[in-house]
Amino acid sequence: MPERVNIDEYLEKYSPEMSELAEKLRNLILDMFPYMDEVIKWNNLVYEINGYVCAILIHKAHINLEFWRGAELKDPKNRLEGTGKKMRHLKIRDESEIDAEYIKILVEESIKLKNSI
């Protein structure tokens, strides 16, 4: 059984709007990839399969879905942001920006990259 976080306890420190948005994104990820572990690292929700795949970072007015090797992702919609050597993130400000098919593509590719090490 994959590891899971007590989501209510984790989200209580954030605004209701960001908590709700984070929970929708979390549920989408876990519905599509139920075999991933969910843990808290660096005070963020981190999703793993034998190592880091992606993470949800909650900010005051948006959420970042972060990919450790995001610079290597194909990013078919060119929405990933970031300037670091490896990391990229998808900025989500409201529910309308949660594109399930796009997120699925990014997470699947991140899983494949992780397994190619």
C-alpha positions in Angstrom: 0.0 0.0 0.0 1.5 3.4 -1.0 2.3 5.9 1.8 -0.2 8.8 2.2 -0.1 12.1 4.1 -2.8 13.2 6.6 -4.0 15.8 4.1 -6.4 17.7 6.4 -3.7 18.2 9.0 -1.2 19.3 6.3 -3.5 21.8 4.6 -4.8 23.5 7.8 -2.0 26.0 7.8 -2.9 27.4 4.3 -5.7 29.6 3.1 -9.0 27.8 2.2 -8.6 28.7 -1.5 -5.1 27.3 -1.8 -5.9 24.3 0.4 -8.8 23.4 -1.9 -6.8 23.9 -5.0 -3.9 21.8 -3.6 -6.3 19.0 -2.7 -7.8 18.9 -6.2 -4.4 18.7 -7.7 -3.3 16.0 -5.2 -6.5 13.9 -5.8 -5.9 14.2 -9.6 -2.3 13.0 -9.3 -3.2 10.1 -6.9 -6.2 9.1 -9.0 -4.0 8.8 -12.1 -1.0 7.3 -10.3 -2.4 5.5 -7.3 0.8 3.5 -6.8 2.9 6.6 -6.0 3.9 7.4 -2.4 3.0 10.7 -1.0 5.2 12.2 1.7 6.1 15.5 3.2 9.6 16.7 2.4 10.9 20.3 2.6 7.4 21.1 4.0 5.9 20.2 0.6 3.7 17.3 -0.7 6.2 15.1 -2.6 5.2 12.2 -4.9 7.6 9.3 -5.3 8.1 6.0 -7.0 11.5 4.8 -5.7 12.5 8.4 -5.6 11.2 11.9 -6.4 8.7 12.3 -9.3 7.0 15.7 -8.6 5.9 17.9 -5.7 3.1 20.3 -4.8 4.4 23.6 -3.4 1.7 25.9 -1.9 2.2 29.6 -2.1 -0.1 32.5 -1.0 -1.7 33.1 -4.4 -0.7 30.0 -6.5 0.5 26.4 -6.4 3.6 25.1 -8.2 3.6 21.5 -9.5 7.4 21.0 -9.5 9.4 18.5 -11.5 13.0 17.8 -10.4 14.2 17.1 -13.9 11.7 19.5 -15.5 14.3 21.0 -17.9 14.4 17.6 -19.6 10.6 17.3 -20.0 9.2 17.8 -23.6 6.5 20.2 -22.2 4.1 20.0 -25.2 2.2 23.1 -24.1 5.3 25.1 -23.2 3.8 26.1 -19.8 6.7 25.0 -17.5 8.5 27.8 -15.8 11.9 28.1 -14.1 15.5 29.0 -15.0 17.5 26.5 -12.9 19.7 23.8 -14.4 17.1 21.0 -13.7 14.0 22.0 -11.9 10.8 23.4 -13.6 7.3 24.0 -12.3 3.8 24.4 -13.6 2.1 27.4 -11.9 -1.5 26.9 -11.1 -3.5 30.0 -9.9 -7.1 28.5 -9.9 -9.0 25.4 -10.8 -9.3 26.3 -14.5 -5.5 25.9 -14.9 -5.6 22.3 -13.8 -5.3 20.5 -17.2 -5.6 16.8 -16.3 -4.3 15.5 -19.6 -1.3 17.8 -19.7 -0.4 17.0 -16.0 -0.7 13.3 -16.8 1.8 13.7 -19.7 4.3 15.6 -17.5 4.1 13.2 -14.6 4.4 10.1 -16.9 7.4 11.7 -18.5 8.9 12.5 -15.2 8.5 8.9 -14.1 10.2 7.7 -17.2 13.1 10.1 -16.8 13.5 9.0 -13.2 13.7 5.4 -14.2 16.3 6.1 -16.9 18.9 7.1 -14.4 
